[in-house]
Amino acid sequence: MRDARDVLIRPVISEKSVGLVEDNKYSFWVNTAANKIEIKAAVEKMFKVKVEDVRTLTVKGKEKRMGRYTGMTPDRKKAIVTLEPGNKIEGFAGL
């Protein structure tokens, strides 16, 4: 099992993810090799909350150009974590 700091990379700060906070859902960029069980354990350990559901999706990398050379940005994995009623993560409250 991975350490919680190795699973969660950073929170996703976007207009859509901030809107999901009202529904008690929080979004994080996570390690691409992490599974739902590891993500749930990492969020519960780091933020001292109870997780009800974890949904994951892989965001494919985009093609980027630098002059005539092309390359790809890496694929990333996003997790949307639903907390049990009555729980909240304090860091997201001010967004």
Summary of the structure (lengths in Angstrom):
residues: 95
radius of gyration: 15.0
end to end distance: 31.5
largest distance: 53.3
contacts: 238
relative contact order: 0.25
helix: 29%
strand: 37%
